[in-house]
Amino acid sequence: MDEKELERIAVSIAVDAAALIRETAAELGDIEAGVRWKSSDVDPVTVVDEAAERFIAQRLTQLRPQDGFFGEEGHTRDSKSGVVWAVDPIDGTVNFLYGQPAYAVSMAATVDGIAVAGAVVAVPGATVYAASKSNGAWRQLQGRRPEPLRVSAATELHKSLIATGFGYDPVRRQRQAELLTTVLPRVRDIRRLGSAALDLCMLAAGQVDAFYEHGLNAWDYAAGALIAAEAGAEVHTPLLDAPSHHGAPVRAAAPGIADAFFELVPDMPLPAGR
């Protein structure tokens, strides 16, 4: 198992998928014309999401034909190699739909339910974030050299900037809002970007001090959680096969505030209202 090679493949495919998304969106013009709805009428998927996932699945089949695959838009394949890829072709589809710049391709190679390599590529700016197990995390801004990532040196929770997100299920949203009323008075401020993958990369880059969100799917966080952990964050996630409707949290923080943050946001699920 060569984690660095898996990292290289993740970066290569994610960069090309991001370019495809930009090109396809420019050709379509009206993104809303190709929208359908998934879990609810506020949970969109576009023809661009689907095209990007097909592209990623095809590339992985060419490069790693024995690997398994599961993607947000439904592509699946059993693994013969022990490697399974978790893929979100566009994490932050609502942002993409509205022309907001925070959306990304996210893909992670997992072995025995643990992410060992991954990449997140912010589509509009083509910024690359990547990591592999025990090899550290890095970022490359467009036109610049790669640079290592390190979480912030925050030591005081009340001075910390926290990223979070909200689900599409209305019952869970209400529970998330109730939790937020406990968190917000205890921290510097909250940021809600709309992409868990990019939130975790921001944590890795020291641009926020902690992150939490309940009810994420593995493709939302597998790559970003690895990148944050390799940048020095303390990261707690559910098992990758845990159903998202159970509402288990993904929690991650700079080490200097981790104990206080995990006490503030405990490992308690916020189930959906199904």
Solvent accessible surface area in square Angstrom, and as a share of the most:
residue,aa,sasa,rsa
1,M,128,0.57
2,D,85,0.44
3,E,50,0.22
4,K,100,0.42
5,E,61,0.27
6,L,1,0.01
7,E,7,0.03
8,R,132,0.48
9,I,7,0.04
10,A,0,0.00
11,V,25,0.15
12,S,38,0.25
13,I,0,0.00
14,A,0,0.00
15,V,56,0.32
16,D,56,0.29
17,A,0,0.00
18,A,1,0.01
19,A,29,0.22
20,L,50,0.25
21,I,1,0.00
22,R,88,0.32
23,E,100,0.45
24,T,25,0.15
25,A,21,0.16
26,A,83,0.64
27,E,146,0.65
28,L,80,0.40
29,G,60,0.58
30,D,87,0.45
31,I,22,0.11
32,E,119,0.53
33,A,85,0.66
34,G,19,0.18
35,V,35,0.20
36,R,113,0.41
37,W,126,0.44
38,K,67,0.28
39,S,75,0.48
40,S,36,0.23
41,D,111,0.58
42,V,73,0.42
43,D,14,0.07
44,P,5,0.03
45,V,1,0.00
46,T,1,0.00
47,V,63,0.36
48,V,2,0.01
49,D,0,0.00
50,E,41,0.18
51,A,22,0.17
52,A,0,0.00
53,E,0,0.00
54,R,113,0.41
55,F,50,0.21
56,I,0,0.00
57,A,12,0.09
58,Q,105,0.47
59,R,49,0.18
60,L,0,0.00
61,T,65,0.38
62,Q,134,0.60
63,L,82,0.41
64,R,58,0.21
65,P,77,0.48
66,Q,93,0.41
67,D,1,0.00
68,G,0,0.00
69,F,4,0.02
70,F,51,0.21
71,G,4,0.04
72,E,45,0.20
73,E,25,0.11
74,G,55,0.53
75,H,62,0.28
76,T,106,0.61
77,R,74,0.27
78,D,132,0.68
79,S,38,0.25
80,K,171,0.72
81,S,50,0.32
82,G,40,0.38
83,V,0,0.00
84,V,45,0.26
85,W,0,0.00
86,A,1,0.01
87,V,0,0.00
88,D,1,0.00
89,P,0,0.00
90,I,1,0.01
91,D,10,0.05
92,G,12,0.11
93,T,14,0.08
94,V,53,0.31
95,N,19,0.10
96,F,11,0.05
97,L,28,0.14
98,Y,163,0.62
99,G,64,0.61
100,Q,96,0.43
101,P,93,0.58
102,A,14,0.11
103,Y,25,0.10
104,A,0,0.00
105,V,0,0.00
106,S,1,0.01
107,M,0,0.00
108,A,0,0.00
109,A,0,0.00
110,T,5,0.03
111,V,33,0.19
112,D,134,0.69
113,G,43,0.41
114,I,99,0.50
115,A,15,0.12
116,V,15,0.08
117,A,0,0.00
118,G,0,0.00
119,A,0,0.00
120,V,0,0.00
121,V,1,0.00
122,A,16,0.12
123,V,0,0.00
124,P,57,0.36
125,G,37,0.35
126,A,20,0.16
127,T,17,0.10
128,V,11,0.06
129,Y,18,0.07
130,A,0,0.00
131,A,0,0.00
132,S,0,0.00
133,K,91,0.39
134,S,99,0.64
135,N,77,0.39
136,G,27,0.26
137,A,6,0.05
138,W,53,0.18
139,R,42,0.15
140,Q,60,0.27
141,L,50,0.25
142,Q,130,0.58
143,G,86,0.82
144,R,147,0.54
145,R,211,0.77
146,P,77,0.48
147,E,53,0.24
148,P,120,0.76
149,L,13,0.06
150,R,162,0.59
151,V,13,0.07
152,S,27,0.17
153,A,98,0.76
154,A,22,0.17
155,T,99,0.58
156,E,76,0.34
157,L,18,0.09
158,H,107,0.48
159,K,102,0.43
160,S,0,0.00
161,L,35,0.18
162,I,0,0.00
163,A,0,0.00
164,T,1,0.00
165,G,3,0.03
166,F,54,0.23
167,G,13,0.12
168,Y,76,0.29
169,D,34,0.17
170,P,98,0.62
171,V,58,0.33
172,R,14,0.05
173,R,93,0.34
174,Q,118,0.52
175,R,85,0.31
176,Q,7,0.03
177,A,49,0.38
178,E,95,0.43
179,L,33,0.16
180,L,39,0.19
181,T,97,0.56
182,T,72,0.42
183,V,0,0.00
184,L,80,0.40
185,P,105,0.66
186,R,123,0.45
187,V,13,0.07
188,R,151,0.55
189,D,55,0.28
190,I,26,0.13
191,R,111,0.40
192,R,112,0.41
193,L,59,0.29
194,G,26,0.25
195,S,3,0.02
196,A,7,0.06
197,A,0,0.00
198,L,12,0.06
199,D,2,0.01
200,L,0,0.00
201,C,0,0.00
202,M,39,0.18
203,L,0,0.00
204,A,0,0.00
205,A,23,0.18
206,G,30,0.29
207,Q,93,0.41
208,V,1,0.01
209,D,17,0.09
210,A,0,0.00
211,F,0,0.00
212,Y,6,0.02
213,E,15,0.07
214,H,5,0.02
215,G,13,0.13
216,L,22,0.11
217,N,45,0.23
218,A,8,0.06
219,W,48,0.17
220,D,16,0.08
221,Y,5,0.02
222,A,3,0.02
223,A,0,0.00
224,G,0,0.00
225,A,9,0.07
226,L,10,0.05
227,I,0,0.00
228,A,0,0.00
229,A,44,0.34
230,E,35,0.16
231,A,0,0.00
232,G,19,0.18
233,A,10,0.08
234,E,72,0.32
235,V,36,0.21
236,H,79,0.35
237,T,58,0.34
238,P,25,0.16
239,L,141,0.70
240,L,28,0.14
241,D,123,0.64
242,A,34,0.27
243,P,59,0.37
244,S,27,0.17
245,H,73,0.33
246,H,97,0.43
247,G,0,0.00
248,A,30,0.23
249,P,5,0.03
250,V,0,0.00
251,R,16,0.06
252,A,0,0.00
253,A,0,0.00
254,A,0,0.00
255,P,64,0.40
256,G,43,0.41
257,I,3,0.02
258,A,1,0.00
259,D,120,0.62
260,A,42,0.33
261,F,0,0.00
262,F,25,0.10
263,E,141,0.63
264,L,11,0.05
265,V,0,0.00
266,P,53,0.33
267,D,99,0.51
268,M,122,0.55
269,P,73,0.46
270,L,30,0.15
271,P,58,0.37
272,A,14,0.11
273,G,43,0.41
274,R,207,0.76
